[in-house]
Amino acid sequence: MISSNDFRPGVSIVLDGSVWRVVEFLHVKPGKGSAFVRTKLKSVQTGSVVERTFRAGETVPQATLEKSTMQHTYKDGDDYVFMDMETYEENRLTDSQIGTGVKYLKEGMEVNVVSWDSQVLEVELPNAVALEVTQTDPGIKGDTATGGTKPATLETGATVMVPLFISQGERIRIDTRDDKYLGRE
């Protein structure tokens, strides 16, 4: 159990049978009446955001999240097979469990899998990944580093915007959080 006075951004709590993460909080002490804590909570499962008010000192169950390092070994139909790096057990995850990061997932990549009550909540990819460009328009003489951008398809099938001078077959670094080009590998 955690007190509403101990809320901080990133703290995970259990409300109505699901896990919520505190995004913002504000401890309010009005001149008249008792103090309260106004929070903005984000659902870890669905991503929806709600605002909720708690009485000061009210206790709620704290979610104990387990984080384990797993390696993506192969894809079997619609499932992605991961191997736990400590126990060497295989786990199968679907596209919906992995989320938007599935477009950067390649075999041999290590990820952090966050679970609660034996239920996978999210898969955390590395912040930056190095991937090969498999298809893009050819560079033309005169393309500069400060010029525009063009779409490029990567080895995992993801499409990102890259500078005009990037050509097919090059390895580039991509930020997985916002799909931005970071540089050549």
Backbone torsions as a table, in degrees:
resi	resn	phi	psi	omega
1	MET	NA	143.3	179.0
2	ILE	-129.6	141.5	179.4
3	SER	-81.0	148.6	177.6
4	SER	-64.7	-20.5	176.3
5	ASN	-70.7	-19.5	-178.6
6	ASP	-96.7	7.8	179.0
7	PHE	-64.2	136.8	175.3
8	ARG	-142.7	155.9	176.2
9	PRO	-58.2	132.5	-179.6
10	GLY	98.7	-13.0	178.3
11	VAL	-70.7	134.5	-179.6
12	SER	-103.5	132.6	179.4
13	ILE	-129.6	163.8	177.8
14	VAL	-109.1	121.7	175.3
15	LEU	-132.7	131.9	176.9
16	ASP	52.8	36.0	175.4
17	GLY	79.5	10.6	176.5
18	SER	-135.0	163.5	-175.4
19	VAL	-93.5	131.6	178.3
20	TRP	-124.5	143.1	178.3
21	ARG	-111.3	132.2	179.2
22	VAL	-71.5	122.2	178.2
23	VAL	-96.1	-47.2	178.8
24	GLU	-138.9	154.2	174.0
25	PHE	-148.6	153.9	178.2
26	LEU	-145.5	120.5	178.3
27	HIS	-88.1	119.5	-174.9
28	VAL	-114.7	128.4	175.6
29	LYS	-120.8	92.2	-180.0
30	PRO	-69.5	159.1	179.5
31	GLY	-65.0	-27.8	-178.3
32	LYS	-126.3	130.6	179.4
33	GLY	99.4	-177.0	-176.6
34	SER	-92.6	160.0	-179.0
35	ALA	-72.2	156.3	176.4
36	PHE	-148.4	166.4	179.9
37	VAL	-120.0	119.6	178.0
38	ARG	-96.4	125.6	-176.0
39	THR	-126.6	156.9	168.9
40	LYS	-116.4	119.9	-175.5
41	LEU	-113.7	141.5	177.8
42	LYS	-117.7	129.2	178.7
43	SER	-71.2	127.9	179.7
44	VAL	-70.7	-34.2	-178.2
45	GLN	-75.6	-46.7	-172.0
46	THR	-104.8	-22.5	-178.6
47	GLY	87.5	-1.1	179.9
48	SER	-72.3	150.9	-177.7
49	VAL	-117.7	134.0	177.1
50	VAL	-132.5	155.7	173.0
51	GLU	-104.9	136.8	-177.7
52	ARG	-143.8	144.0	179.8
53	THR	-111.1	133.8	177.8
54	PHE	-119.4	146.9	172.3
55	ARG	-67.1	147.7	177.5
56	ALA	-61.8	128.9	179.8
57	GLY	86.9	-3.8	177.9
58	GLU	-65.7	139.6	-179.5
59	THR	-106.0	142.4	177.1
60	VAL	-133.4	155.8	178.8
61	PRO	-67.8	134.8	176.2
62	GLN	-90.9	136.6	-179.7
63	ALA	-82.3	125.9	175.5
64	THR	-95.6	106.3	-177.6
65	LEU	-93.4	139.4	177.6
66	GLU	-106.6	130.8	179.0
67	LYS	-116.5	125.6	179.5
68	SER	-130.5	145.4	178.8
69	THR	-87.0	127.0	179.7
70	MET	-131.9	154.8	179.7
71	GLN	-115.0	131.6	177.6
72	HIS	-75.0	119.1	-177.1
73	THR	-98.4	-45.7	178.5
74	TYR	-165.3	170.4	177.3
75	LYS	-109.1	131.8	-179.0
76	ASP	-122.2	96.7	-176.7
77	GLY	67.6	-120.8	178.0
78	ASP	-91.7	-7.3	-177.0
79	ASP	-96.0	146.1	173.0
80	TYR	-104.0	128.1	-176.1
81	VAL	-99.0	126.5	179.7
82	PHE	-119.0	146.8	177.0
83	MET	-111.9	126.8	176.4
84	ASP	-67.9	127.7	-174.4
85	MET	-75.6	-11.2	178.2
86	GLU	-99.9	-44.6	-175.8
87	THR	-100.9	-11.0	-178.0
88	TYR	62.0	24.0	175.6
89	GLU	-84.7	150.5	176.8
90	GLU	-94.3	137.5	174.6
91	ASN	-126.8	143.1	178.6
92	ARG	-110.8	130.1	179.1
93	LEU	-124.8	149.5	179.1
94	THR	-98.3	172.3	177.5
95	ASP	-55.8	-43.1	-176.5
96	SER	-67.2	-32.2	178.0
97	GLN	-72.9	-33.9	-178.8
98	ILE	-77.8	-37.1	178.2
99	GLY	88.6	-155.0	-174.7
100	THR	-70.5	-18.3	-179.3
101	GLY	-70.5	-6.9	-177.7
102	VAL	-60.4	-26.7	-178.4
103	LYS	-70.4	-15.5	178.4
104	TYR	-107.1	1.9	-175.0
105	LEU	-79.0	125.1	175.0
106	LYS	-132.6	161.5	-175.8
107	GLU	-61.2	138.3	179.6
108	GLY	90.9	-6.7	-178.1
109	MET	-78.6	135.4	176.3
110	GLU	-94.8	135.2	-179.1
111	VAL	-132.8	163.2	173.5
112	ASN	-101.5	126.1	179.1
113	VAL	-106.9	119.9	-179.2
114	VAL	-99.0	125.8	-179.2
115	SER	-131.9	156.1	177.4
116	TRP	-139.2	125.8	178.0
117	ASP	55.8	44.8	-179.0
118	SER	61.8	20.9	179.0
119	GLN	-119.4	125.7	-179.4
120	VAL	-71.6	124.4	-179.9
121	LEU	-96.5	-46.1	-178.9
122	GLU	-155.9	158.6	176.4
123	VAL	-118.5	120.9	-178.5
124	GLU	-98.8	113.3	175.7
125	LEU	-82.1	163.7	172.5
126	PRO	-59.9	153.3	-179.0
127	ASN	-64.2	-31.1	179.3
128	ALA	-134.8	140.2	177.5
129	VAL	-129.2	150.0	177.2
130	ALA	-104.0	121.2	-178.5
131	LEU	-133.9	157.0	-179.7
132	GLU	-91.6	140.8	176.6
133	VAL	-81.1	120.0	-178.8
134	THR	-97.9	-24.7	179.5
135	GLN	-153.0	128.6	172.3
136	THR	-162.9	161.1	177.4
137	ASP	-65.5	145.9	-178.3
138	PRO	-68.4	151.1	176.0
139	GLY	-74.0	146.1	-178.8
140	ILE	-115.6	145.7	179.2
141	LYS	-56.2	131.3	-178.5
142	GLY	105.9	-11.9	175.9
143	ASP	-65.6	135.3	-177.0
144	THR	-118.7	165.2	179.7
145	ALA	-70.0	-23.7	-177.7
146	THR	-98.4	5.4	-177.9
147	GLY	-78.1	-152.9	-176.2
148	GLY	-80.7	-164.1	-180.0
149	THR	-129.9	164.4	178.0
150	LYS	-142.4	156.4	177.9
151	PRO	-75.8	145.5	176.6
152	ALA	-136.8	137.8	176.7
153	THR	-96.3	131.6	-177.7
154	LEU	-96.8	171.7	-176.4
155	GLU	-62.0	-21.8	178.9
156	THR	-89.5	-5.3	-179.3
157	GLY	99.6	-7.9	179.0
158	ALA	-71.6	147.4	176.2
159	THR	-114.8	125.9	179.4
160	VAL	-131.7	161.3	177.0
161	MET	-89.0	129.8	-179.1
162	VAL	-128.9	161.3	176.6
163	PRO	-62.7	160.2	-175.7
164	LEU	-62.9	-27.2	-175.2
165	PHE	-80.0	-7.2	178.9
166	ILE	-74.2	134.0	-179.1
167	SER	-120.9	168.7	-178.2
168	GLN	-63.3	138.3	178.5
169	GLY	95.7	-11.4	179.2
170	GLU	-80.4	152.4	174.7
171	ARG	-99.8	129.1	-178.7
172	ILE	-127.3	158.4	176.9
173	ARG	-101.0	134.4	-178.4
174	ILE	-124.1	137.3	173.9
175	ASP	-81.3	117.4	-175.3
176	THR	-74.6	-16.0	-178.3
177	ARG	-77.6	-36.1	-176.9
178	ASP	-132.1	15.6	174.7
179	ASP	58.4	35.8	-178.1
180	LYS	-101.8	145.9	174.0
181	TYR	-72.6	130.4	-179.6
182	LEU	-106.7	-29.0	-179.5
183	GLY	154.7	178.0	177.6
184	ARG	-80.3	154.2	179.4
185	GLU	-89.4	NA	NA
